[in-house]
Amino acid sequence: MHYNGPIVRPQTDADSVFIEVTVGCTHNSCTFCNFYKGIPFRVAPLEQVEADLMEASTRWPHAERVWASGGNPYALSTSKLERLAELFRKYMPQAQISTYAYVNDVLHKSIEDIRHLAALGFNDIVMGIESGDDEVLKNTNKGYTAAQIVEAGKKLEAAGVNYRVIYLGGLAGKGKGVESAKRSVGVLNQLHPYYMYLTTVNVVPDTVLFDEVRDGKFIEETEKERIEEFRTLIEEMQNPIGIFSQTSTVTVPFVCELPQDKPRILALLDRAIGEMTEADEARIQRYRRQMTTV
């Protein structure tokens, strides 16, 4: 098997078969991210992909889930993704293909192309939207707007594609988390992803955000503010969705289904907010400063 650079995938996909199809990220300019620092984007040769699929199929011939690995493989052209899908189907005919997509990757494809790729197996897309707050999106150099998130989501829905989103709390900065969550939920309530990964930013070295914190240009949210941001998001979500928040940077981890679990999760977050002490804040900040990646 061939793997170059970091393998980044949702925690819930850890049991998938990983097949490298791209390396790095086409954008690679988000102020908070160091995943692909010094790793230029490139496409894995088809010969490599086929060799890896052939090897994997001898161990997992009946695999039902395969992860097309890379920062955002959905950036590839429809014809290249079509060829990849043919290889996946040849060696793992029962497997659904899941992969990451940058918002602009979806915008650059027609609904017809998205529907066609879904029929070939690319029917589970994960978009790291991070926020639905235009100020946050601009400050973190995401390269798209809240309106474009809605456009991309509606494209996927029109094509009948299942998709998940990632929300990254803490990006608004001290004193702004709740208002940012309200703006973000205004975007999310227009869409129907079936799952959301709810996590929070950790300021790590070799990022623009790290330099901004060092220079006093960005002040991080307190831990209490981060939890309040999550609470606001959960409280105001209207559409049914599964939420996974058991990540390395979250101090109140949970998994839930909305709307049925909303009272339970709000009570959990309220309790955490009420019990947060200065000693807790200091302990969590010490933990965060020790992390060099997430």
C-alpha positions in Angstrom: 0.0 0.0 0.0 1.2 3.5 -0.8 0.7 6.4 1.6 2.4 9.8 1.2 2.0 12.6 3.7 -0.6 12.5 6.5 -3.8 10.4 6.3 -6.6 12.7 7.4 -10.1 11.2 7.7 -13.1 11.5 10.0 -12.9 9.3 13.2 -16.1 7.5 12.1 -14.3 6.2 9.0 -11.5 4.5 10.8 -12.8 1.1 9.7 -12.8 1.9 6.0 -10.3 0.7 3.5 -7.9 3.6 2.8 -6.8 4.1 -0.8 -4.6 7.1 -1.7 -5.9 8.9 -4.7 -4.4 12.4 -4.1 -1.8 13.8 -1.8 -2.1 17.2 -0.2 -4.8 19.8 -0.5 -5.5 22.1 -3.5 -6.3 25.1 -1.3 -3.8 24.5 1.5 -4.1 28.2 2.7 -6.4 28.0 5.7 -4.9 30.1 8.5 -5.4 27.4 11.2 -4.2 24.3 9.3 -0.8 22.7 9.2 -1.9 19.2 7.9 -0.3 19.7 4.5 2.5 22.1 5.3 5.2 21.6 2.7 3.2 19.0 0.8 2.2 20.1 -2.7 -1.0 18.7 -4.1 -0.5 15.8 -6.5 -2.6 13.0 -8.0 -1.7 9.4 -7.3 -0.9 7.5 -10.5 -3.7 5.2 -11.6 -1.2 2.3 -11.6 -0.6 2.9 -7.9 -4.3 3.1 -7.1 -5.0 -0.1 -8.9 -2.1 -1.9 -7.3 -3.3 -0.8 -3.8 -6.9 -1.8 -4.6 -5.7 -5.2 -5.8 -3.7 -5.7 -2.6 -6.6 -4.5 -0.4 -9.1 -6.7 -2.2 -7.2 -9.8 -1.2 -7.7 -9.0 2.5 -11.1 -7.3 2.4 -12.9 -8.6 -0.8 -16.3 -7.8 0.6 -15.5 -4.3 2.0 -18.6 -2.1 2.2 -16.7 1.2 2.8 -13.7 2.6 1.1 -12.1 6.0 1.8 -10.6 7.8 -1.2 -7.7 9.4 0.7 -6.3 12.9 0.2 -7.0 16.4 1.3 -9.8 16.9 -1.3 -9.9 14.3 -4.0 -13.2 15.6 -5.2 -11.2 18.4 -6.8 -10.3 16.0 -9.6 -12.1 16.3 -12.9 -15.3 14.3 -13.5 -13.4 12.1 -16.0 -10.6 11.3 -13.5 -13.1 10.5 -10.7 -15.0 8.3 -13.2 -11.9 6.3 -13.9 -11.2 5.9 -10.2 -14.7 4.8 -9.6 -14.3 2.1 -12.3 -11.2 0.8 -10.5 -13.0 0.8 -7.1 -15.9 -1.0 -8.6 -13.6 -3.6 -10.2 -11.8 -4.6 -7.0 -14.4 -3.7 -4.3 -17.8 -3.9 -6.0 -19.8 -3.7 -2.8 -18.0 -0.6 -1.4 -19.5 2.9 -1.1 -16.8 5.5 -1.8 -16.4 8.3 0.7 -14.0 11.3 0.3 -13.3 14.9 1.2 -14.4 17.8 -0.9 -13.6 21.5 -0.6 -16.7 23.6 -1.1 -15.3 25.0 -4.4 -14.8 21.5 -5.7 -18.6 21.0 -5.6 -19.3 24.4 -7.1 -17.1 23.6 -10.1 -19.1 20.5 -11.0 -22.5 20.4 -12.6 -25.4 18.7 -10.9 -25.5 16.2 -13.7 -21.8 15.3 -13.1 -22.3 15.0 -9.4 -25.3 12.7 -9.9 -23.3 10.7 -12.4 -20.4 10.2 -10.0 -22.8 9.3 -7.2 -24.2 6.5 -9.4 -20.6 5.2 -9.9 -20.0 5.1 -6.1 -19.0 8.6 -5.0 -22.1 9.0 -2.9 -20.7 10.1 0.5 -19.0 13.5 0.5 -17.4 15.2 3.5 -17.1 19.0 3.3 -15.1 20.9 5.9 -17.2 24.1 5.9 -15.7 25.1 9.3 -18.2 28.0 9.7 -21.2 29.7 8.1 -20.0 33.2 9.3 -18.6 35.3 6.5 -16.3 37.2 8.8 -14.7 34.0 10.0 -14.5 32.5 6.5 -12.7 35.7 5.3 -10.3 35.9 8.3 -9.3 32.2 8.1 -8.9 32.5 4.3 -11.3 29.7 3.5 -11.8 30.9 -0.1 -15.6 30.8 -0.2 -18.6 32.6 1.4 -21.5 31.4 3.5 -23.7 31.8 0.4 -21.4 29.5 -1.6 -21.7 26.8 1.2 -25.4 26.9 0.8 -25.0 26.7 -3.0 -22.7 23.7 -2.7 -24.9 21.9 -0.3 -28.0 22.4 -2.4 -26.1 21.1 -5.4 -25.3 17.9 -3.6 -28.9 17.6 -2.5 -30.2 18.2 -6.0 -28.0 15.4 -7.2 -29.2 13.1 -4.5 -25.8 12.8 -2.8 -25.4 11.9 0.9 -23.0 14.4 2.6 -21.5 15.3 5.9 -20.1 18.6 7.1 -17.4 19.7 9.6 -17.9 22.7 11.9 -14.8 24.1 13.6 -15.6 26.1 16.6 -13.5 28.8 18.2 -12.5 30.5 14.9 -14.4 33.7 15.7 -12.2 34.5 18.7 -12.9 35.8 22.2 -16.3 37.2 22.8 -17.6 36.3 19.3 -18.4 32.6 19.5 -22.1 32.7 20.2 -22.9 35.3 17.5 -20.8 33.4 15.0 -22.7 30.2 15.9 -26.0 32.0 15.2 -24.7 33.1 11.8 -23.5 29.6 11.0 -26.8 27.9 12.0 -28.5 30.3 9.6 -26.5 28.5 6.9 -26.9 25.0 8.3 -30.7 25.3 8.7 -30.9 25.8 4.9 -29.2 22.5 4.2 -29.7 18.8 5.0 -26.4 17.0 5.6 -27.0 13.7 7.3 -24.0 14.2 9.7 -21.9 16.9 11.3 -18.5 16.7 13.0 -18.4 19.3 15.7 -14.9 20.2 16.8 -13.0 23.2 18.0 -9.8 24.9 16.8 -6.5 24.3 18.4 -3.8 26.9 17.6 -0.8 24.9 16.4 2.7 25.9 15.2 3.5 26.5 11.5 0.1 28.3 10.9 -0.9 31.9 10.3 -3.3 31.7 13.2 -0.4 30.7 15.5 1.5 33.9 14.5 -1.7 35.9 14.9 -2.1 34.7 18.5 1.6 35.3 19.2 1.3 38.9 17.8 -1.9 39.6 19.7 -4.0 39.9 16.6 -6.2 37.0 17.6 -7.4 36.2 21.1 -8.7 32.7 21.6 -12.1 31.9 23.0 -12.1 30.7 26.5 -13.1 27.0 27.1 -16.4 28.2 28.5 -17.0 30.3 25.4 -16.3 27.3 23.2 -18.9 25.3 25.0 -21.4 28.2 24.8 -20.8 28.4 21.0 -21.6 24.7 20.7 -24.7 25.1 22.9 -26.0 27.9 20.7 -25.4 25.8 17.6 -27.2 22.8 19.0 -30.1 24.8 20.4 -30.9 26.5 17.1 -30.4 23.6 14.7 -33.8 22.8 13.1 -33.2 19.9 10.7 -32.6 16.3 11.6 -28.9 15.5 11.7 -26.4 13.2 13.5 -23.6 15.0 15.4 -20.2 13.6 16.4 -18.1 15.6 18.8 -15.7 13.1 20.2 -12.5 14.7 18.9 -9.1 15.4 20.5 -9.8 19.1 21.0 -13.3 18.9 22.5 -13.5 18.8 26.3 -17.2 17.9 26.4 -17.4 15.0 23.9 -20.8 13.6 22.8 -22.6 11.8 20.0 -26.2 12.6 19.3 -29.2 12.6 16.9 -31.2 15.8 16.5 -33.9 16.6 17.3 -34.5 13.8 19.7 -31.3 14.1 21.7 -31.4 18.0 21.9 -32.6 18.2 25.5 -30.0 15.7 26.8 -27.1 17.5 25.0 -28.2 21.0 26.1 -28.3 19.8 29.7 -24.9 18.3 29.3 -23.4 21.5 27.9 -25.2 23.6 30.5 -23.7 21.5 33.3 -20.2 21.9 31.8 -20.7 25.7 31.5 -21.9 26.0 35.0 -19.1 23.9 36.5 -16.2 25.4 34.5 -13.6 26.9 36.9 -10.5 29.0 36.4 -8.4 26.0 37.3 -10.2 24.0 34.6 -9.5 26.8 32.1 -5.8 26.8 32.9 -5.5 23.0 32.8 -7.2 22.9 29.4 -5.0 25.7 28.0 -1.9 23.9 29.1 -3.1 20.8 27.3 -3.8 22.7 24.1 -0.4 24.3 24.1 1.2 20.9 24.1 -0.5 19.9 20.8 1.4 20.4 17.6 -1.3 19.1 15.3 -4.8 17.7 15.6 
